[in-house]
Amino acid sequence: MSFQRAKHKDVSLLSIGLPLALFLGGAVTIAGQLGYFEMTNRTPAGDLVESVTIPAGSLTYRADGEFYKNGFAVDGPMVDARLTRALTVMKYQVSEGEYGRCVQDGRCVPIVAAHVHGANFPATGISYDDAVSYARWLSDKTGEVWTLPTHEQMAFAAGGKFPDDALGVDPNSRNPALRWLADYERETRRKADANPVPKRRGHFGENEHGLADFAGNVWEWTSTCHRRVDLAGPRWSQEATACGIYVTVGQHRAPISSFVRDPKSGGCAVGTPPSNLGFRLVRDDRWYAGLLSRLRDRGIIP
């Protein structure tokens, strides 16, 4: 009887221990493949990044995208949003000097001569893909997770400087000439106000959160894909998203293809192109952000 109990106990321990050992072995293997055991010299984020923190709160802003109702273009609806946790964002757009460190490490593509102005100027002539490469380099360098902001995060960070692109035309109007005329007048003003020469950091001042130079003459990449939405009544009925074209935000919003560095060369999908393309990053403080970042870098998830 005692022999049978001992045998039963051994079998029970084996049935528990073997799957546990296999699980732990698999977890260690996956962690190794994701780079968790790589020995890397980290640089304190404060040595590379000056940031501001926007506290949690609520915000109402104009939705991004092209909106249509009854076959006619209309202004995007207003969106009520809530930031549930504090948002840490770079105070300034990434400068040429900062971007140059990534180039020196062989992780970023050099800025072409036509966009070089000086180490203390914002890095311009930057594509979405370039900005993502810098974000990955900075994340690896600091051990933190830095990413391009979403359109909504940019709205929170920009505060009172965030643009509202509404034309103010009655959405129920079936006269397209009203919107064409309003759009023509707006685009004419934008072209007349264009000032394409980048300025030194701090030239355009700060907003209420201490965020510097937003809505100057550098449009900033977001991670939000451009979309076209057909509205039906009070709800959004059909939405077509074009990832590969991303929303940039500055004096106004502009959808730009991810590979474009000079928007004046025809890379703007809708309306007046930005004067310059640059970027700033936000820090992802979610506890699982590091895992998501590693999976994304290895192409396991989009």
Helices and strands as residue ranges (DSSP letters): H 2-33, H 45-48, E 51-54, E 57-62, E 66-69, E 72-74, E 78-83, E 87-90, H 96-104, G 113-115, H 128-142, E 146-147, H 151-158, G 159-161, H 176-193, E 219-232, E 235-249, E 253-257, G 263-265, E 277-278, E 282-283, H 289-297
